[in-house]
Every structure is written in C-alpha cells, then in structure tokens.
Amino acid sequence: MPATPPLRAWAHDAIARIEADFQRSADTHLIPLPLPAFSSRGIDLYLKDESTHPTGSLKHRLARSLFLYALCNGWVREGSTIVESSSGSTAVSEAYFARLLGLPFIAVMPRSTSPEKIAQIEFYGGRCHLVDSATQVYAEARALASQSGGHYMDQFTYAERATDWRGNNNIAESMFSQMARERHPVPRWIVVGAGTGGTSATIGRFVRYQRHATQLCVAEPQGSVFSAYHAGGDATLTGPGSRIEGIGRPRVEPSFIRELVDRMIDVPDAESIAAMRALSALLGRRVGPSTGTNLVGMLTLATQMREAGQSGSLLSLLCDSGERYLPTYHSGDWVERTFGDCAGATRRVAALLA
Ligand SMILES: *Cc1c(COP(=O)(O)O)cnc(C)c1O
C-alpha cells in the first residue's frame, strides 16, 4: 500500500473521528401524533424527533455533512479556523464537530439569537461574533474567515450538496424505512421548514430518485422570501427576515431548490407559536417554534385531505426542543411583547386539532 501523503494524514484522521462519532450514534425516533380527529378518518401524522441528536437539532446532520464535505474537498487543514454564518442551531452543531477535530470555531450570528444557543456554542469552545441584523452575517463571516486564513463553511450555499441525496443514512431514507410497518408506509405529504433549504432539497431529491408519489410542502414563516421566490422565481428578492428561529430567510438562499417543492404554506407567526404550545401540551414536553410552523402546515394539509375523503400519512420534523427557548418563545411575556396577542391564533389551531 502506498503511504498517505503527509498533507493528507491529518484529514484522514479527522474523517475517521467523524465516522467513529457517527458509528456511536443512534437514529432519531419517528413519533406518531395522537390525533383521533384524523386517525379515525384514516389520516396519520408523524414527527421525526430531531431534538435527540447530541447537539439537539436537525443541524447535527448538516454539520456532520458540511465538515466531511469540506475535508474531502481539501478545504480544511490542521489548525484551520472554521467560521459560519448562522441563526444559531448550525453553529451549535458545528462547534461540537470543531471541538471533536480540535479546530477553532467562530459563529457569526444576529444579536437576537437565543442566549441558550450562545451558551451552548461557548460550551463547545466556540466563539460568538454577534451582528445587528440577519442580513449582515454572510459578509461578516466571509471577512472573518479570510482575515484568519480559515474556512467559511457557508451552510446557506453548501447545505443542498453536502448531504448525499440518494440515501446513505440521510433523513429521507431514515423516514421511509421507519414508516415501513405503518398502515400508510408511503407518506402523501412531507412537511418541512426551510432555513438553508437543505432538508427540503434532500427529501425532494430522494422521493424523486425512489419514484415515490410523496409530495413535499414547505411551511413558511412571515417575513421570509422563499414563498414569493417559489411563486415567481425571482432569486434577487429580499425581505425583513423571519422571527421564527431556524427557518425563513431575508434573501433567497442558494440551497433552497424551488423545483423540488410541490407546495408552500404561509404560516402566521402567532399560529406557529400557538401550534408550538399545543404540540408541547400534546407530547408532554416542549418543542421549538419552527416545529410549531411545521405542525400548522401538516394540520392544514390533513384537514384538506379529510375534507376530500383521502386517507394517508403525513410526516414532518420535530426540529429542536423548547428548552432552548424558555426565556423567549416559551415565555408568555416575551411572546406578547414580540408577537402581540395570540388568542385568535390559539383558537384557530385548537379548531384545526379538534
Ligand atoms: C435549520 C433549521 C430548520 C430548517 O432546516 P434547513 O435544512 O436548514 O432548511 C428548521 N428548524 C430549526 C430549528 C433549524 O435550526
């Protein structure tokens, strides 16, 4: 066997460490939602619980993929500073992998990012560089990486291509295999939110590759540009950005692949909050706000299926746990200050669930 070129020895070891970490990990659960108003009509709803990853969200998958992609591209070397623009969850997961590889890590995030996420990034030895608005994170991260001679991970560009869409343990393959013994094993709908757009791209490509009839719906928060981009195709659109952490963007992200999304459902912020609360009560544990947005999307589709006399299954994601948002989305005062009165939305969500 030829000897490993010296420059590559560190990368080989780094990849081996990530693979060993993966080998030690378990898959996330698929939870059936106890909703008799739908199940009695042949409609089953499920959430894949991505909060149980070691770093608490679906971004654990993305961070692993981005590190492997960067290593296999030769973009990251021993001692490289890793820089990322993030709304928080990706940075938490990347800080974990940077620590695993002994690399310095800097997260560039909006000042509004929850203190729990900042604390977690620092817990893993990362540094947080806060900017005033979500639109500033990209240029700032790029500049920091070039100043430090490091690598800008750029999740918003690379999320869609860093994950193997054909399978190889991606989230879509896992969902379909976990559905194998259900009464409707091939879902009629999969509903996700879009932050990078990476998760929707992976699922959209996988269902096409496997030639499933499953349709993909993206649930979209207020202030995001993905809905208008999906409708009209203008990639230069900008907007104020979303107030639901993790999803919705102020610009059209390169990883959001419009052609793969069959339907967009716009969800008012107050309904996302109301659904987050209703689901937390239903499951007996707190979920994050983007999971509330997902639930509104699912309930909208499930209600339409029921009205049309269709049966089938719908899948979505429990993206992260509500423990990350105790002083914010799970604080009544903070919610009222930020979103105003949610009573009307609470009644609408209750009606959807009834
Ligand atoms: C990133 C994120 C999403 C959306 O996932 P993408 O694959 O980036 O589109 C949803 N919820 C939370 C909490 C997230 O952090």
The ligand as a Tripos MOL2 file, in Angstrom:
@<TRIPOS>MOLECULE
LIG
   15    15     1     0     0
SMALL
NO_CHARGES

@<TRIPOS>ATOM
      1 C1        -32.1860   24.8940   10.2180 C.3       1 LIG1
      2 C2        -33.4400   24.6740   10.9200 C.ar      1 LIG1
      3 C3        -34.5880   24.3530   10.1940 C.ar      1 LIG1
      4 C4        -34.6250   24.2430    8.6720 C.3       1 LIG1
      5 O1        -33.7150   23.3080    8.1080 O.3       1 LIG1
      6 P1        -32.9040   23.5640    6.7540 P.3       1 LIG1
      7 O2        -32.4450   22.2250    6.3300 O.co2     1 LIG1
      8 O3        -31.7570   24.4740    7.0750 O.co2     1 LIG1
      9 O4        -33.8000   24.2090    5.7500 O.co2     1 LIG1
     10 C5        -35.7560   24.1740   10.9340 C.ar      1 LIG1
     11 N1        -35.7800   24.3140   12.2810 N.ar      1 LIG1
     12 C6        -34.6770   24.6080   13.0010 C.ar      1 LIG1
     13 C7        -34.7580   24.7430   14.4850 C.3       1 LIG1
     14 C8        -33.4640   24.8000   12.3390 C.ar      1 LIG1
     15 O5        -32.3820   25.0960   13.0420 O.3       1 LIG1
@<TRIPOS>BOND
     1     1     2 1
     2     2     3 ar
     3     2    14 ar
     4     3     4 1
     5     3    10 ar
     6     4     5 1
     7     5     6 1
     8     6     7 2
     9     6     8 1
    10     6     9 1
    11    10    11 ar
    12    11    12 ar
    13    12    13 1
    14    12    14 ar
    15    14    15 1
@<TRIPOS>SUBSTRUCTURE
     1 LIG1         1 GROUP 0 **** ****
